[in-house]
Amino acid sequence: MSSAMFTRLTPAFRQSTTCARVALTSRFAGRNFHAAPVAMQAMGMKESTHWKAERVVSVGSLALIPAAAVVGPSLPIDMAMAVVLPLHSYWGMEQVFTDYAKGIFAPLSTVLNVVVHVGTVGGLIMFNLNDVGITKAVQQLWAL
């Protein structure tokens, strides 16, 4: 392809991509693609605060797992894991349901997500208090 042809095609390409961007922007203007900001506004939480909380939980879970391996069975670490890991999972599944559950399934998936994760936290806390705990259970599984 000669350079003369390339210079003739470049402005047309730029114009077509600009038109596509304008069309996409005008088509989706004002739409909210995630329900999380709406839920956060109902709770009185800003989006930036929610994002920071998600990052703290993610980094906290990254610190908890090696700490559990180094320290060994410890009730405070097991209790922190019983809350942090299901919370991280809850927020992740919330985004999946927000993106893919439409119509009547949207409120149903939200309720199901809450029930499953509250049950998970409760079950893990009971497991920590009445049985060997998360860290010891993982150690026993690895010893098999």
N, C-alpha and C positions, 0 to 999 in steps of 0.2 A: 504494500500500500504506500503510495507516495505521500509526501508531507503535505502537499496541497489538498489531497483528499482528507487527510487527518484534520487539518485546520477547518475544513468545511463541515466535518462531522462533529467536531467538539462543541461549537455553540448550540447545535441542535440537541446534543446529549445533555448539555448543561440546562437548556430550557426544559427538556422533558423531565429531568430529575427535579427541577425547581417546581414545575407544575404538579408533579406527583406529591411532593412534600406539602404544597399548599392544599391539594385535594385531601390528603390524609389529615392534615391539621384541621381543615374546616369540617371534615366528616366526623371526626371524633372530638371536636371541641366541646368542652364542658361535661364530658362523660367521665364517670368515676369507675375505673376498672376493678378496683379492690374495695371490698366492704370494710376492711380494717380501719380506714380513716373515719368512716361513718360510725363504727362501733366505738372508736376512741373518742370521737366528739361526744357521743352519748355518755361516756364515762368521764368526760372532762379532761382527757389526756390528749396532748398534742402529738402529731405524727412523729416529730423529731424525738420526743420523749419515749414513744413506743419503740422507735428504731434503736435508740440507745439502750433501752432495756433488753431488746433482743440481742444486741451485741454483747452486753454484760453477761447474759445467760449463756451465750455461745462460748465466750472466753472462759467463763466459770466452769462449764462442763469440760472444756479442754484441760483445765487445771485440776479438776476433781478426779478424773480417771487416773492420771499418774500419781496423784496424792494417795488415792486408795491403794494403788499397787505398792507404793513405798511404805506407807504407814501400816497397812494391813487392816484387819477388821477394826473399825472404829465407828461408834454410834453417830457422832456428829457428821462424819463424812458420808455415812450411809443415809442419814436423814437428808442431807443436802442433795445427794444424788436422787433420792426419792422425790424431791420437789423439782430440781433443775432439769433432769432428763425428760420427764413427762411435759413440763412447761415448754421446753424446746420443741418437742414433738407436736404439742398442741398448736403452737404458732405455725409450724410448717404445714400441718394438715389444714389449718384454717385457710392458708393461702391456696392450697390445692382445691379445697371446696369452694372458695370464693371464685376461683378461675373456672372451674368445671361444673359445679352444681348449679343448674338453672331451673327456673320455674318453681314448682312445688318442692323440689328436692333441696333447694337452698336452705330454707329454715329447718327442714328435717336433718340435713347434714350438719348444720350448726349445733343443734340439740344433741345429736349423736356424738359429735366431737367432744362436747363438754362432758357428757355422761361418761364416755369412755376414758377420758383423761382424768376426771375427778375420781373415778373408780380405780384407775391405775395408781394415782397418788395415794389413795386410801389403802389399797392393797399392799403397796410397797412399804408404807409406814407400818402397817400391821406385821408384814414380813420382817421388818427391822426390829420391832419390839417383841414379837412372839416367836421368832425363829432365829436362824443364824445371821441374817442380814445379807445385804446385797454383796458386799465385798467377800465375805466368807463363802457365799454360795458360788460366786465366780471362781474363787480359788478351788473349791471342791470340784467344780466342773472341769477345770483345767487339770486337776490331779487324776482324772479318769484315764 
